[in-house]
Amino acid sequence: MRAPARHGLARVLSKQGVCSRTEASRWVQAGRVSVDGRVIRDPEFPVGGRAHRIAVDGRELDPPRRTYLMLNKPRGLVTTVRDEQGRDTVYRCLRDPALPWLAPVGRLDKASEGLLLFSNDTGWAARIADPLTGPDKTYHVQVGGLPGESLMAALVTGIEEAGEHLHARGARVLRQGERNAWLEIVLDEGRNRQIRRLLAAFDLPVLRLVRVSIGALALGELGKGEWRALSEPEVRALASPSL
């Protein structure tokens, strides 16, 4: 029989959906975690997952229930557990004692808003975030300016910036006024501030950026700052967008 794979203790805690890897390292270094009854202070201490008895504060871990939810992220919140500058984070919206530890699946920057996923299923989250296997993300973007057809085509062709090829999978004008326009932009990958950087290359300032869907999962009528659990069909569809 093959021996179970061995990983660092902090990673194992994270993979089990107990907490983030960073938080797990803090717990281990503080002496809060034991393996087979012995306190371990090395976050990289090798363990074989369920082949060992792991306890936090003297209590053996029960596998947490797998949880998947969507949040309508308000503008002005950062997508992180803790912020060194003391800014409000997305976890302000998830203050429910019934929820297990959850990590964001991908990110939205502070000035962006809309659909943001959370889960403690790290394998599922990795499939969603993978640009090769994950679903497309659709955004509605208000810009300062009135882009023409050639500019919209150029967004799909893309640009080279800082060694990266930035482009949209699809782009169209939703509506426009005298000075501003709303665009729909679809991405098949999520580079850092990709839409803002892409539009800046064409001198189009972003006034508002809202992620409205991930794959077939739409933001819908979910209120600002509110969240809801995903249904089992939604969870499966996001992990297998081509099916």
Secondary structure as GFF3:
##gff-version 3
##sequence-region A 1 243
A	DSSP	beta_strand	7	8	.	.	.	ID=ss1
A	DSSP	alpha_helix	9	15	.	.	.	ID=ss2
A	DSSP	alpha_helix	21	29	.	.	.	ID=ss3
A	DSSP	beta_strand	33	35	.	.	.	ID=ss4
A	DSSP	beta_strand	38	39	.	.	.	ID=ss5
A	DSSP	beta_strand	46	47	.	.	.	ID=ss6
A	DSSP	three_ten_helix	49	51	.	.	.	ID=ss7
A	DSSP	beta_strand	54	56	.	.	.	ID=ss8
A	DSSP	beta_strand	59	60	.	.	.	ID=ss9
A	DSSP	beta_strand	68	73	.	.	.	ID=ss10
A	DSSP	three_ten_helix	90	94	.	.	.	ID=ss11
A	DSSP	beta_strand	103	105	.	.	.	ID=ss12
A	DSSP	beta_strand	113	119	.	.	.	ID=ss13
A	DSSP	alpha_helix	122	129	.	.	.	ID=ss14
A	DSSP	beta_strand	137	144	.	.	.	ID=ss15
A	DSSP	alpha_helix	149	157	.	.	.	ID=ss16
A	DSSP	beta_strand	159	161	.	.	.	ID=ss17
A	DSSP	beta_strand	164	166	.	.	.	ID=ss18
A	DSSP	beta_strand	170	176	.	.	.	ID=ss19
A	DSSP	beta_strand	180	187	.	.	.	ID=ss20
A	DSSP	alpha_helix	194	200	.	.	.	ID=ss21
A	DSSP	beta_strand	206	214	.	.	.	ID=ss22
A	DSSP	beta_strand	217	218	.	.	.	ID=ss23
A	DSSP	beta_strand	227	229	.	.	.	ID=ss24
A	DSSP	alpha_helix	232	239	.	.	.	ID=ss25
###
